[in-house]
Amino acid sequence: MGYFITAHGFGHAARAAAVMQALQARLPNVHFDLFTQVPEWFFRESLSAGFTYHNFASDVGLVQASPFSEDLPATVAMLKHAKTNAHSQISIAAKILAERHCLLVVCDIAPVGIQAAHAAGLPVVLVENFTWDFIYARYADLEPGFIPFVKDFEQVFSQADLHIQTMPAVQPNSAAQQVPPVARRPVHLRADTRERLGIANDEPVILVTVGGIEEKFSSLAALKKYSHCRFVLPGTSNQLLREDNLTLLPHRSNYYHPDLVQASDAVIAKLGYSTLAEVYQAGLPFAYIPREKFPETPPLAEFARRAMGAHELTRLDFSSGNWGDLPYRLLQTPKIHRDGINGADEIANLLLERYSKPVTQSVRNG
């Protein structure tokens, strides 16, 4: 199975990994060919085996100046460059799909995967909670260079054989199959993760994360005044460090993000799909830092407030450490027990219901 994944942060890769986990649970011998520039190590955290990694520019997405801001002119420049190489990229990907005997292609908003699947004569599934045509259209007033690409991408995305939307979707489509939030599952027990981190089982813990794009935390000293709880902060050190009530972790650590979520009592995070989905499935109290200009933000924030009782923390307050009594309020909020299905399982079931015969026969034949 070919899987094309945008390298726009780690959120889409996390969602793709959750779907692949669910498929492997149903078909242990299934093999995935991953086309992406998300680092290979990220997938090894979720998938112990069963995949081949292809370092492949599957899309441009948005060039990030920081976790909270985008470089729109640089994005348009890269889109123009990618367009000149599009035919070659599609041909290369289609050739690999044929050589690897792939029978199905899944795309997490990577349009070249749809084009390559058609070139290889394969069915293709689009998994999204937004698509790039929608995002670029919303930025067109700020950067008119996006305008020529909006229709192009809209046409490509419309050519998927199966369209799956993961909630909360930015632009719900009644023609798409809609599934609950998709999240990877923890691997280790809460107590085991805490033991590895050197945290007592009864110590209140808040996970603070800005996702897969590295950012300097400027408010670490300010957090030490919240001595009633411990903050776990990925991406704040080159190695595991403990300073007073802070546990600092590298951007790439030996701690699987869903395990860190499960080991926590609350989460404060940049508002992004995968973190929201993992916190939602864990039922933890949540505070989010919005990306004010990003078109995905309003529907994610509305869902977080409505379905999770989430609080908003402005970027300015987050950066300054001016969090008021927010940590206290989060830790006093009860956990929500989720009875619903993980969207990853629903996607796996949809794929097997629709494409089970060729895929399962291939898996059984080795």
C-alpha positions as CSV (number, residue, x, y, z in Angstrom):
1,M,0.0,0.0,0.0
2,G,1.4,3.4,-1.0
3,Y,1.0,6.2,1.6
4,F,1.7,9.8,0.5
5,I,2.0,12.2,3.5
6,T,2.5,16.0,3.6
7,A,5.6,17.1,5.5
8,H,3.7,20.1,6.9
9,G,4.7,19.5,10.6
10,F,4.2,16.1,12.2
11,G,0.5,16.2,12.6
12,H,-0.4,14.6,9.3
13,A,2.3,12.0,9.8
14,A,0.8,11.2,13.2
15,R,-2.6,10.7,11.7
16,A,-1.3,8.5,8.9
17,A,0.7,6.4,11.5
18,A,-2.5,5.9,13.5
19,V,-4.3,4.6,10.4
20,M,-1.4,2.3,9.6
21,Q,-1.4,1.0,13.1
22,A,-5.1,0.2,12.8
23,L,-4.5,-1.6,9.5
24,Q,-1.6,-3.6,10.8
25,A,-3.8,-4.7,13.7
26,R,-6.2,-6.2,11.2
27,L,-3.6,-7.3,8.6
28,P,-0.3,-8.0,10.4
29,N,1.5,-8.7,7.2
30,V,0.5,-5.5,5.3
31,H,3.4,-3.5,4.0
32,F,3.4,0.3,3.5
33,D,5.5,2.3,1.1
34,L,5.8,5.8,2.6
35,F,6.3,8.8,0.3
36,T,7.2,11.8,2.5
37,Q,9.9,14.1,3.8
38,V,8.8,13.6,7.4
39,P,11.8,11.9,9.0
40,E,11.9,8.1,8.9
41,W,12.4,7.9,12.7
42,F,9.0,9.5,13.3
43,F,7.3,6.4,11.7
44,R,9.6,4.0,13.5
45,E,8.1,5.3,16.8
46,S,4.6,4.1,15.7
47,L,5.3,1.2,13.3
48,S,7.7,-1.5,14.5
49,A,8.0,-3.0,11.0
50,G,6.1,-3.3,7.8
51,F,7.1,-0.2,5.9
52,T,9.6,1.1,3.3
53,Y,10.5,4.7,3.5
54,H,11.0,6.9,0.4
55,N,12.4,10.4,1.0
56,F,10.0,12.1,-1.4
57,A,8.7,15.6,-1.7
58,S,5.0,14.8,-1.7
59,D,3.9,18.5,-1.6
60,V,4.9,22.0,-0.6
61,G,2.3,22.7,2.0
62,L,3.2,25.9,3.8
63,V,6.7,27.1,4.6
64,Q,6.8,27.8,8.3
65,A,8.7,30.7,9.7
66,S,7.9,29.4,13.2
67,P,5.3,27.0,14.7
68,F,2.9,29.9,14.8
69,S,3.6,31.8,11.6
70,E,3.9,31.1,7.9
71,D,6.1,32.5,5.2
72,L,3.7,33.1,2.3
73,P,6.0,34.5,-0.4
74,A,8.4,31.5,0.2
75,T,5.5,29.1,-0.1
76,V,4.5,30.6,-3.5
77,A,8.0,30.4,-4.7
78,M,8.3,26.8,-3.8
79,L,4.9,26.0,-5.4
80,K,6.1,27.6,-8.7
81,H,9.3,25.5,-8.5
82,A,7.4,22.3,-7.7
83,K,5.0,22.9,-10.7
84,T,8.0,22.8,-13.1
85,N,9.0,19.4,-11.7
86,A,5.5,18.0,-11.2
87,H,5.5,15.7,-14.3
88,S,8.8,14.1,-13.3
89,Q,7.7,13.6,-9.6
90,I,4.5,12.0,-10.7
91,S,6.3,9.6,-13.1
92,I,8.9,8.7,-10.5
93,A,6.3,8.0,-7.8
94,A,4.1,5.9,-10.3
95,K,7.1,3.9,-11.3
96,I,7.9,3.1,-7.6
97,L,4.3,2.2,-6.9
98,A,4.4,-0.3,-9.8
99,E,7.8,-1.7,-8.9
100,R,6.7,-2.2,-5.3
101,H,3.5,-3.9,-6.4
102,C,1.2,-1.5,-4.5
103,L,-2.5,-2.2,-4.8
104,L,-3.9,0.9,-3.1
105,V,-2.7,4.5,-2.5
106,V,-3.7,6.6,0.5
107,C,-2.9,10.4,0.6
108,D,-2.9,12.6,3.7
109,I,-3.4,15.9,1.7
110,A,-0.4,15.2,-0.6
111,P,-1.8,15.9,-4.1
112,V,1.0,14.2,-6.0
113,G,-0.1,10.9,-4.5
114,I,-3.5,11.2,-6.2
115,Q,-1.8,12.0,-9.5
116,A,0.8,9.2,-9.2
117,A,-1.9,6.7,-8.3
118,H,-3.9,7.5,-11.5
119,A,-0.7,7.3,-13.5
120,A,-0.1,3.8,-12.1
121,G,-3.7,2.8,-12.6
122,L,-4.4,2.4,-8.8
123,P,-7.3,3.4,-6.6
124,V,-6.6,6.3,-4.3
125,V,-8.0,7.5,-1.0
126,L,-7.8,11.0,0.3
127,V,-7.7,11.5,4.1
128,E,-8.0,15.1,5.3
129,N,-9.5,17.6,7.7
130,F,-8.4,20.3,5.2
131,T,-7.0,20.5,1.7
132,W,-4.5,22.9,0.3
133,D,-6.9,24.5,-2.2
134,F,-9.0,25.7,0.8
135,I,-5.9,27.0,2.7
136,Y,-4.4,28.8,-0.3
137,A,-7.7,30.4,-1.1
138,R,-7.9,31.9,2.4
139,Y,-4.4,33.4,2.0
140,A,-5.0,34.8,-1.5
141,D,-5.9,38.3,-0.2
142,L,-2.6,38.4,1.6
143,E,-0.5,36.7,-1.1
144,P,-2.2,36.8,-4.6
145,G,0.4,34.4,-5.9
146,F,-1.7,31.6,-4.4
147,I,-4.6,32.3,-6.8
148,P,-3.4,30.2,-9.8
149,F,-2.9,27.2,-7.6
150,V,-6.3,27.1,-5.9
151,K,-8.2,25.6,-8.9
152,D,-5.3,23.3,-9.8
153,F,-5.3,21.7,-6.3
154,E,-9.1,21.7,-6.1
155,Q,-9.3,19.6,-9.3
156,V,-6.6,17.2,-8.1
157,F,-8.2,16.6,-4.7
158,S,-11.6,16.0,-6.4
159,Q,-10.2,13.0,-8.3
160,A,-9.8,10.7,-5.3
161,D,-11.8,7.5,-5.5
162,L,-12.7,7.6,-1.8
163,H,-12.8,10.8,0.2
164,I,-12.5,10.5,4.0
165,Q,-12.7,13.5,6.4
166,T,-11.4,13.3,9.9
167,M,-13.3,15.4,12.4
168,P,-13.1,18.2,13.1
169,A,-13.0,19.1,9.4
170,V,-12.3,22.6,8.3
171,Q,-14.8,22.4,5.4
172,P,-17.2,19.5,6.0
173,N,-18.3,17.7,2.8
174,S,-21.5,15.7,2.9
175,A,-20.1,13.6,0.0
176,A,-17.2,12.5,2.1
177,Q,-17.0,9.6,4.7
178,Q,-16.7,11.4,8.0
179,V,-14.9,9.8,10.9
180,P,-14.2,10.8,14.6
181,P,-10.8,12.3,15.5
182,V,-7.8,10.1,14.5
183,A,-5.1,9.5,17.1
184,R,-2.2,7.1,17.7
185,R,-2.5,4.9,20.7
186,P,-0.1,4.9,23.6
187,V,2.4,2.0,23.8
188,H,3.5,2.1,27.4
189,L,1.5,2.3,30.6
190,R,1.1,5.6,32.3
191,A,3.0,4.4,35.4
192,D,5.9,3.1,33.3
193,T,6.3,6.3,31.4
194,R,6.3,8.3,34.6
195,E,8.9,6.0,36.1
196,R,11.2,6.5,33.1
197,L,10.7,10.3,33.5
198,G,11.4,10.1,37.2
199,I,7.9,11.4,38.1
200,A,5.9,10.1,41.0
201,N,2.5,8.6,40.2
202,D,0.7,11.1,42.4
203,E,2.5,14.3,41.1
204,P,0.3,16.6,38.9
205,V,1.8,16.8,35.4
206,I,1.0,19.2,32.6
207,L,2.5,18.5,29.1
208,V,3.4,21.6,27.2
209,T,4.1,21.1,23.4
210,V,4.2,23.1,20.2
211,G,4.2,20.1,17.9
212,G,6.7,19.0,15.3
213,I,8.2,22.3,14.4
214,E,10.9,23.4,16.8
215,E,10.5,26.6,18.9
216,K,12.5,28.2,21.6
217,F,10.6,28.5,24.9
218,S,11.2,31.9,26.4
219,S,9.1,31.4,29.5
220,L,10.7,28.4,31.3
221,A,11.8,30.5,34.3
222,A,8.2,31.8,34.7
223,L,6.8,28.3,35.0
224,K,8.8,27.6,38.2
225,K,6.4,29.7,40.2
226,Y,3.8,27.0,39.6
227,S,5.4,24.7,42.2
228,H,2.3,22.7,42.8
229,C,2.8,20.8,39.5
230,R,5.4,19.5,37.1
231,F,5.7,20.6,33.4
232,V,7.0,18.2,30.8
233,L,8.3,20.2,27.8
234,P,9.4,18.4,24.7
235,G,11.8,20.4,22.4
236,T,13.4,22.4,25.2
237,S,16.7,20.7,25.7
238,N,19.3,18.5,23.9
239,Q,18.8,15.8,26.6
240,L,16.5,14.8,29.4
241,L,16.9,17.4,32.2
242,R,15.1,18.1,35.4
243,E,15.1,21.6,36.8
244,D,12.9,22.2,39.8
245,N,9.4,21.5,38.6
246,L,10.4,21.3,34.9
247,T,11.2,18.1,32.9
248,L,12.9,19.2,29.7
249,L,13.1,16.8,26.7
250,P,14.8,16.9,23.3
251,H,12.7,17.6,20.2
252,R,13.4,14.0,19.2
253,S,13.4,11.9,22.4
254,N,12.9,8.3,23.5
255,Y,9.4,9.2,24.7
256,Y,6.5,8.5,22.3
257,H,4.2,11.5,22.2
258,P,1.0,9.5,22.9
259,D,2.7,8.0,26.0
260,L,3.5,11.5,27.2
261,V,-0.1,12.5,26.8
262,Q,-1.3,9.5,28.7
263,A,1.2,10.1,31.5
264,S,-0.1,13.7,32.0
265,D,-3.0,15.1,33.8
266,A,-3.5,18.1,31.4
267,V,-2.1,19.4,28.2
268,I,-1.2,23.0,27.0
269,A,-0.3,22.9,23.3
270,K,-0.2,24.7,20.0
271,L,-3.6,24.1,18.3
272,G,-2.9,21.4,15.7
273,Y,-4.8,18.4,14.6
274,S,-2.8,15.5,16.0
275,T,-2.2,16.9,19.4
276,L,-5.9,17.9,19.7
277,A,-6.9,14.3,18.6
278,E,-4.6,12.6,21.0
279,V,-5.8,14.8,23.9
280,Y,-9.4,14.3,22.9
281,Q,-9.1,10.5,22.8
282,A,-7.3,10.6,26.2
283,G,-10.0,12.8,27.7
284,L,-7.6,15.2,29.3
285,P,-8.2,18.9,30.2
286,F,-6.8,21.0,27.4
287,A,-5.6,24.6,26.8
288,Y,-4.6,25.6,23.3
289,I,-2.4,28.4,21.8
290,P,-4.1,29.4,18.5
291,R,-2.3,30.2,15.2
292,E,-4.3,33.3,14.6
293,K,-4.0,33.5,10.8
294,F,-4.1,29.8,9.9
295,P,-7.5,28.9,8.4
296,E,-7.6,25.6,10.2
297,T,-7.7,27.4,13.6
298,P,-11.4,28.5,13.9
299,P,-13.0,25.0,13.5
300,L,-10.3,23.3,15.6
301,A,-10.8,25.9,18.4
302,E,-14.6,25.6,18.2
303,F,-14.4,21.8,18.5
304,A,-11.9,22.1,21.4
305,R,-14.2,24.4,23.3
306,R,-17.4,22.5,22.6
307,A,-16.2,18.9,22.8
308,M,-13.3,19.2,25.2
309,G,-14.1,22.2,27.4
310,A,-10.8,23.7,26.3
311,H,-9.3,27.1,27.3
312,E,-7.5,29.5,25.0
313,L,-4.1,30.8,25.9
314,T,-2.9,33.6,23.7
315,R,0.4,33.4,22.0
316,L,1.6,36.5,23.9
317,D,0.6,35.1,27.2
318,F,2.1,31.7,26.3
319,S,5.4,33.2,25.3
320,S,5.6,35.5,28.4
321,G,4.7,32.7,30.9
322,N,1.7,34.9,32.0
323,W,-0.6,31.9,32.5
324,G,-2.5,33.2,35.5
325,D,-4.4,30.5,37.3
326,L,-4.8,28.4,34.1
327,P,-2.6,25.5,35.4
328,Y,-4.7,25.3,38.6
329,R,-7.9,25.3,36.7
330,L,-6.8,22.6,34.3
331,L,-5.7,20.3,37.1
332,Q,-9.0,20.8,38.8
333,T,-11.0,19.8,35.7
334,P,-12.1,16.1,35.7
335,K,-11.0,13.8,32.9
336,I,-13.6,12.9,30.3
337,H,-14.2,9.2,29.6
338,R,-14.5,8.6,25.8
339,D,-16.7,5.7,24.7
340,G,-16.5,6.3,21.0
341,I,-14.4,4.7,18.4
342,N,-11.0,6.1,17.4
343,G,-11.3,7.4,13.8
344,A,-8.2,5.4,12.8
345,D,-10.2,2.2,13.4
346,E,-13.1,3.5,11.3
347,I,-10.8,4.4,8.4
348,A,-9.1,1.0,8.6
349,N,-12.6,-0.6,8.4
350,L,-13.6,1.6,5.5
351,L,-10.5,0.7,3.5
352,L,-10.9,-3.0,4.1
353,E,-14.6,-3.0,3.3
354,R,-14.0,-1.3,0.0
355,Y,-10.6,-2.7,-1.0
356,S,-10.3,-5.9,1.1
357,K,-10.3,-8.4,-1.7
358,P,-7.1,-7.3,-3.6
359,V,-5.3,-6.2,-0.5
360,T,-6.0,-9.2,1.7
361,Q,-5.2,-11.6,-1.1
362,S,-1.9,-9.9,-1.7
363,V,-1.0,-10.0,2.0
364,R,-1.9,-13.7,2.3
365,N,0.2,-14.5,-0.7
366,G,3.2,-12.7,0.9
